[in-house]
């Protein structure tokens, strides 16, 4: 994973605090964070089950 789950949550909380004047930038950053999370979850799902 590129980021741990706690790092994904911290990124989302940080972006959530953006003011109205930074809405566009915040949405772009949230989109990037969602893409990273999707890639991380996809890589985790593609790994063989260790059991």
Secondary structure, 3 states (H helix, E strand, C coil): CCCCHHHHHHHHHHHHCCCHHHHHHHHHHHHHHHHHHHHHHHHHHHCCCCC
